[in-house]
Amino acid sequence: MSTRPVKHSVTLKGHRTSISLEPEFWNAFREIARIRNMPLNALTAEIDAARGIDRGLASAIRVYVLEWHRSQ
């Protein structure tokens, strides 16, 4: 069963931007930030800096969450 994406605002490079992710991804993303002892905005910036120009930020976060959980 799929849930609808939920929009949240983050600060990236000094500007507010909205990201839409499913609640399950938001929960996992927050958990990773907590485990890594990082603010969510800092983790978002890290992912943003590493993503290619062909991948949207929300997609990059989903892939990051998936890869992080696979590596555990």
Sequence and secondary structure as in RCSB ss.txt:
>XXXX:A:sequence
MSTRPVKHSVTLKGHRTSISLEPEFWNAFREIARIRNMPLNALTAEIDAARGIDRGLASAIRVYVLEWHRSQ
>XXXX:A:secstr
     EEEEEEETTEEEEEEE HHHHHHHHHHHHHTT  HHHHHHHHHHHS TTS HHHHHHHHHHHHHHH 
